Amino acid sequence: MDILRIATAGSVDDGKSTLIGRLLYETNSITGDKIEALEAASKRKGLNFLDLSLLTDGLIAEREQGITIDVAHIYFSTPKRKYIIADTPGHFEYTRNMVTGASNTSVSIILIDARNGVVEQTKRHFYISSMLRVKNIIVAVNKMDLVNYSQERFEEIRNDFSKLAEQVSFEGQKIEFIPISSLYGENLVKKSEETPWYEGNSLLETLEELDNQVNPISHLPARFPVQVVIRPKTEEFHDYRGYAGKIASGSFLVGDLVEALPSGQISKIKTIEKFGKNLEIAHARESVVITLENDIDISRGNMIVKVGQQPEAKKELEAKVCWLDSHALKIGKTYLLQHGINRVKAKVTSLNSMIDIKNMTLNNEPSHEGGLKLNEIGWISIKTASPIYADKYNENPTNGAFILIDEMSNSTVGVGFVE
């Protein structure tokens, strides 16, 4: 049974937590004792209905304020497939949590309050989902009960979002629109009688039918970042030298001619081992140990690639960056750039342009003094102290992203995508 990874996004109080809670409730994914606790918690809040949002808002501050602050991962399943939902915050100040929540998903569900329509946070979340190359977007127009399930209002929102998609969407991205009411469960697991004019599937039916192979990273160039060099130094394994890690993309076969980066030394794969078993082939996302026919210079942070598929060594690169820190990006400042498990010193040499999310316009003459501020997105130039072996993000997302770390605070201040 395959696993579909989903991220929810939307503005504050658009009903993300309630939607997820309703999905759990309708798919019988909640135990009896949790339902009893939910009923008691709802009564304590003075509600005469079951507040399903409490299922996902686990922090005390979240329950007190009625908002989502942190990313919560929720698991449920149907007879067809398993689901992992990242319930991400809607507040502007927590947009960085939305970036991390959506970074490893196949589907993004963007909620829109039917009363408010497309707002700035809608644009921001859709832009980030597209930036992260999320190919399946489901626009759930929520709280339709508050606009009397108006088809006219739904079509108006659909048209507004479609105009936005013309500016932001990339080739191959699929966008679907569903009118829902999270509070009453309309069009969530089955078609609603309240929207006879809607001809599409319910939300769950749409999720059930989605092709999960939206990003076939096994067919991308082979990349194997080395995490650990295994040298047992026992009598039985006196000459054993294995390289452990997780295959980032592509696949490796026993007998493949490979190159170790940055040394450039070449060898052949002797064995591929996983949990004590020998494999003939290993694919992306598998954690394995690779041994080579020759003892060559490889250490933690190096990368093993197939000969003929080598990425370019980059000491100067252009990247799109989403800034995650309350302290603005400073031109000329040195940060730590972490690409995979490899960490190097890097200096931001220029801020080339910025995107104005509110108006969806590009500013090609940004102020270098102000830099990028929290949740702003821009294009920068970077110089690194030593080369990194990154692909362009739109060609190989698993090897094209990096994070910037402040040397003093050790905080992650930005996430970047190699152009």
N, C-alpha and C positions, 0 to 999 in steps of 0.2 A: 504494500500500500504506500503510495507516494505521499509526500508532505508538501503542502502549498503554504508558502510564507506570505503573510499579508501585513501591510501597514495601514493604519487608519490615520487620517489627517483632516484638519478642518479648524475653524475658528472656535473660540471659547463658547461653550454651551450649545454647540451644534448637535450634541447628542451621541458622541463617539462611544463613550463608556456605556450608555444605555443601549446602543445598538449591539455592542458585543455581549452585554449581559443578556439581552433578548435572544441572541443567537445561541448562547449557552443554554438558556432556559428552554427554548423551543426544540433543541436537539437532545434534550434530556442529559445534558452534560453536568448538571448540578446535583449533588447528593442531597438527600432529605434533610440532613442536619444543617447544611448550608442554607437551604431554603428557609428553615425555621429561624436561623440566625438573621437572615435577610429580612424576614417579616418583623422580627423584634427590632432591628435597627431602623427599619422604615417607620415603625410606630414611634420610636424615640424621637424621630425627626418630625413627628406630627403629620405624617403622610397617611392617606387612606388607600394607598396602592403600594405595590411592591417596587421599591426603588432598585432596579436592576443595575444601575450604574455603580452601586456599592460593591458589586462583585469584582470590579477591576480597579477601583480607586482604593488602594490598600494603605496609602499613607494617611496619617491622622490629618495632616494639613489639607490633603485632597478631599477628605470627607467633610471637613469643617467648611471649606470654601466652595465645595461642589465643582471643583475643577481638577484636571489631570496635570500633574507636575512632572512626574518621572515616567519613563517608558515601562509599561507593564507588558509582559509576554504571557499570553493566554493560550491554552492548548485545548482543543476539542476535536472530535472526529465524527464522521458519518460512515455508513457502510462503504462508501466509495473512496474516501481519502481522509488523511489527517491534516489538521490545520494548526498553524502557529500564527497568532495575531499579535502584532506590536501595537499596543494602544498608546499613541504618541500625543504629547500635549498640544493644545491649540493656542496658548498664550504666546504672543510675540517673543517674550523674553526666554521662552523655552523652545524656540525653533531649533536650536542646536540639538535638542533631544530628538526632534523629528528627523533630523539628518541621520543620526545614528540608528534610529528605529527603522528607517526605510532603506538603509544601505544594503541589506541582504534579503530583499523581498522580491517576489515575482509579481505581486499585485499591490496597487495602492488604491484604497477606498477613500475618496475625498468627499467629506460630508459638506453639504450646503444647507443652511437654514432657509426654508422656502420663503420666509418673510423677508430675509435680508438679501438673498441672492448672492452673486459673486462679489466678494469683498477682498480687501488687500491680502489677508491671510490665505484666502483661497488661491490667489495668484501666486503667492510665495510658495505654498505647499505644492502646487502643480509644477511650478518652475523647478523646485528641488527634486521632485519625483522624476521629471524629465531629465534633469541634470545627472541623476543617478541611473539613467537609462532603464527606468521601470517601464516595461512594455505594455502592461495591462493596467489601465486606469478605469475604475468604476466611480462615476459621479453619482453619489446617493443624495438626492434632493429630499432632505429630512423635514419632519414636522409638517407634512402635507395636511395633517388633520387641522392645523391652525390656519390654513388657507382654503378650507373646505374642499380639499383634494382637487384643486382647480387645474385643469389641463392647460389653460391659458398661461397660468403662472409657471407651470413646469416647462412649457415650451419656451417661455421668455428666458428662463434661466439656462435652458439648454442652448439657446441661440447665443447668449452672452458668453457662455463657457466655450462654445465652438469658435467664436471670434478670438478668444484668448489662445485656444489650441492652434490656430493658424499661425500665431506668432511664436509659440513655444514648442509645440510638439515636434518630434523627430520622425523620420521615415520608419514605418513599421509599428509605431505605437498605436494601440487599440484603445478607444475610449467608448464606454457604454454609460447610458444614463438610466437611472431607476428612481421612480418616485416612491418614497417610503415614509412610514411613521414608526420610529424606533419604540416609542412609548406603548403603542398598541400592536406592534408586530406586523403592520401592514406591508405586504410585499417583501417580507424578510425571508421566510422559508417556503411560502406558497403565495400564489397570486391572490391579490386582494380584490374583494367585491366593491371596494370603495373607489377603485380606479378602473372601471370597465373600458375606458378609452386607451389604457396602456396595454400594448400588445406584446411586450417583452417578457422575459423570465423574472422570477423573484431573485433577490440577492443571492440566496444560497444556491438556487438552481444555476445561476450564472457562474458562481464559484466552482460548482461541481463540474461544469462543462469546459472550464478554461483549460487550455493546453499548458501544462506545467513546464514544458521544455521551452520557456521563453528566452533562455540565455544558455545555449548549449556550449558551456565552457570547455567540455571535453574535446571539442573540435577546434579550439583556439591553439595558438602556439604553446608548446610544452614549457612550463615554468615550475621549478622545484626549489624553493628557498630552503636552505639547510638550517635546521634549528639546533641539532645536536650531532656531534661526531661521536660515534660509539666505538670505544676501544676497551673491551673487557679485561685484557691482559691476564687472562687465566691460561692454564696449561692447555685446556681444550680449545680455547679460541685465541691462541697466542698471536696469530697474525690477522685476526679479524679487524676490519675497519668498515663500519657502516655509517651511512648518512641518513639521519632521521628527519622527517618533516612532513608537511602536508602539501600535496600537489596543488598549486594555485590554479593552473589551467592546463588544458591539453591532456595527453596521456603518454605513458612510457612503457616500452616493451623490453623484455630481456633481449640483449643483443643490439639495442639502439646505440648508435654512435653519439656521444654526448660531449659537451664542453663545459668546463667549470669556469665560472666568472667570479672575480675579475682576472684570474691567472691566465685564462685562455688555454689551459691544458686540456687535451682530448683523451678520452678513453671509451670503453664499451661497458654497458650495463651487464654485470655478471649475474646478479640476483635481485629480485624485488620481494621483500618479506613483509608480511602483515600478521601480527599476532602469532608468530612462530610458523606461519605457513608460507610457502613459496608461491608467488604469483607469476604468471606469464605477462600480464599487463595490469597496469594500475591507472586509474582515471582521476580527473580533477576532484578535489575535496577528500580524497582518500589519504589517510596518514599511513605512511609506509617507511621502511628502511631500504635504501638502495646501496648495493655494493658494486664496486667497479673492478675491472680486470687489472687495472694498474693502481699503484699507490701514488696519488697525485695530491697536490697542495689544496685542500679544501677545509674551510673552517666555518663556524657559525656565522650566518649572515651572507655567505656566498650563495650563488645560484647555479643549479645544474639545468642546462637547456639542451635541446637536440641540436646537433650540427646542422646548419642550414636554416635554423629558426632563431638565431641569436638576436636579442634586442640590442638597440644602439646604446652605447655608453654615453651618458649625459652628465655634463658638469654645468651646463647652462640650459635651462628649460623654461618654457612658457606654461602657465597653468591657470586654471580657473579655481578660485578659492572661496569657500564659505567661511567667514570669520566667526569664531565661536566664543571669543573672550570679551569681557567688558572693557579691557584695555585695547585700544585700537592698534592695528598693524602699523609698524613704524618702518619706513623706507630706510635701508641701510643697516637695520638691526640684524644681528645674527640669531637665528633660531636653530633648533635641532629638527632635521627633517627625517622622519621615520617612514621608510618604504618597505613594507613587509616587516621583516625582523631586522633589517639593516638600518642603522641610524648614523647620519652624518651631519656635520655642521653645514648650515646654509645661510646665505645672506639674501634678503629681498632687495633687489636692485631697483625695481621700479613698479609703480602701480599704473597699468596701462589704460584700463577702462573699468567702468562699474555699471551694473544694471540697476535701473530705477524700477523696482518691482511694482510700485503703485501705478506708474504710467506705462510700464513695459517699454522703456526707452533706454538706449545705451548712451552713457556719458563717456566720450572718448578723451576728455580732458579733465580727469578727476583731480581734486586737490591733493597733492602729495603730502601736504602738511597734516591734513586730517586723517589720511590713511583709511583703511577699512574699519568700520565699527561693527559692534555686535550684530550678527545675523545678516550683515551686508555681503554681497557677492560681487567679486571683481576678477579681473585678469591681471596677473603679476608675472614678473620675470625674476628668476632665482638663479644664483650661482652656488654650487656645492663644493665643499672642500675636497671631496673625492667623488668619482663617478657613481651614478646609480643606473641600474639596468631596468628602466621602466618602459612600458608600451604606452601608446596613446590610449586614454581612457575609453574613448568610443570604439576602439578596436579590440581592447582586452581589459575590461574593467577590473579584473582581479589583480592585474599587474600595473594598472595605470593610476592608482590612487595613493595618496600619502597623507600624513598628518604633520602639522608643525607644532613643536613643543617649545615653550618658554624655558630657557636654560635656568633661570633663577627660581621660578615657582614650580617647574616641572609640570605645568598645566598644559593640556592640549588646547591650543589657541586657534587652530584652523585645520580644515580638511581640504585637500587639494586634488585636482584632477588634471593629469598631464594632457596638454593640448597637442 
